[in-house]
Amino acid sequence: MPSNPEDIMAEYLLKGGKMLDKTCPSCGSPLFLVKGETMCVVCNKAQEEAQTDTKKVAPESGQKLPDFSESAPEDYAEVVYADDEPEVSDDLRGEIEKTMIHFCKKARKESKPKDCLMIMECIRIADDVLKGR
């Protein structure tokens, strides 16, 4: 397994990953679009290697969530529902709302109907989580 960041990125490019013009806030490496998901392949690779000695976890649960706090406007409207469930913490609720705003902006710019549909499905799922479904 490659441990050099350049080798890791080259491996993902060869597998069909797309290098984006954004960088990882943790390590500064370019972010990649892999199977429809934006991720830092360098940080993800480091997490995978660290997990080899511990119990195996699902790939989705080991990935770091992106920080959308910089992309959301300061005065965005907070989403409030009448049937608000206490199951979702306030911190998590705020992050989900920011992620939904990010995906709404992304869906507006998306030209491929299939990709737009996938983004909208993510928004619907996030909305269901907030509503406690």
Beta strands, then each sheet from edge to edge (+ up, - down):
strand 1: 18-23
strand 2: 30-34
strand 3: 37-39
sheet 1: 1+ 2- 3+
end
